[in-house]
Structure formats: structure tokens, C-alpha cells
Amino acid sequence: MSAIDFLKKLPAAFDASAAAGTDAVVQFAISSPAYLTIKGGSCSLDQGTAANADVTLTMDDDDLVSLLKGDLNGMTAFMTGKLQLDGDMMLAQRMTSFFDASKLG
């Protein structure tokens, strides 16, 4: 499964209660750039580059899928150079808790 196909699953797996009070834009700098907008208890995915993202995650497509599935630890990915972050690091750390992993397959 491509990274963009995997990212398209995120809005359906979004847990609004876990993300309560979060309004943010998360940019994914992958082979086909995309960004998540989390606002008002909802989540949407758009392809392309956001005008002003709160955090940008730069990584290979396969590593991103592994990270979001929980197979790759975010801190390990960051420390080994598989993940580069620009912006709100705390948001990046909290982000995986906003989604129900069982719905991501």
C-alpha cells in the first residue's frame, strides 16, 4: 500500500476525543505530499502542500506507513535519521494517539 493510500485512511480512524482541543495542520513531505487538517473535532486529508503547517514530517513512504501503523517507533525514527521534523515536535509526538490503529489495518 502506498503512503498516500494509507494516509487516506486516517480521517476514518480519527478519534475526536483523543484530539480534543487540537487545531493543527500536519504536513507529510513524502513522494506525493499531503497534509492533515485537524480542527473542531474533525480531520481531513488534502494532497499537496499546506500554506502554513504546524509540523512537517519528512520521511520515506514505507517508513511513514510503518510509523503510523505503530511498527516503527517515532523517537527511534527521529534519532536514526529516518524522520525529520520541522515545527511543533510535541504535536508530532501526540499525533499517533489521535487515530484508532485498529482501523488502519
ChimeraX attribute file (.defattr): number of C-alpha atoms within 10 A of each C-alpha:
attribute: neighborCount
match mode: 1-to-1
recipient: residues
	/A:1	8
	/A:2	12
	/A:3	21
	/A:4	20
	/A:5	10
	/A:6	16
	/A:7	20
	/A:8	17
	/A:9	15
	/A:10	21
	/A:11	17
	/A:12	14
	/A:13	16
	/A:14	23
	/A:15	17
	/A:16	17
	/A:17	10
	/A:18	16
	/A:19	22
	/A:20	14
	/A:21	12
	/A:22	17
	/A:23	14
	/A:24	19
	/A:25	22
	/A:26	24
	/A:27	27
	/A:28	28
	/A:29	20
	/A:30	17
	/A:31	13
	/A:32	13
	/A:33	16
	/A:34	20
	/A:35	22
	/A:36	21
	/A:37	19
	/A:38	22
	/A:39	16
	/A:40	13
	/A:41	15
	/A:42	16
	/A:43	21
	/A:44	15
	/A:45	19
	/A:46	15
	/A:47	15
	/A:48	13
	/A:49	16
	/A:50	18
	/A:51	8
	/A:52	11
	/A:53	18
	/A:54	18
	/A:55	20
	/A:56	22
	/A:57	20
	/A:58	20
	/A:59	21
	/A:60	15
	/A:61	19
	/A:62	12
	/A:63	19
	/A:64	27
	/A:65	21
	/A:66	14
	/A:67	18
	/A:68	21
	/A:69	19
	/A:70	12
	/A:71	11
	/A:72	15
	/A:73	12
	/A:74	20
	/A:75	12
	/A:76	12
	/A:77	16
	/A:78	14
	/A:79	10
	/A:80	10
	/A:81	12
	/A:82	16
	/A:83	18
	/A:84	14
	/A:85	17
	/A:86	13
	/A:87	13
	/A:88	14
	/A:89	14
	/A:90	9
	/A:91	15
	/A:92	18
	/A:93	11
	/A:94	11
	/A:95	15
	/A:96	18
	/A:97	14
	/A:98	20
	/A:99	21
	/A:100	16
	/A:101	15
	/A:102	8
	/A:103	12
	/A:104	17
	/A:105	8
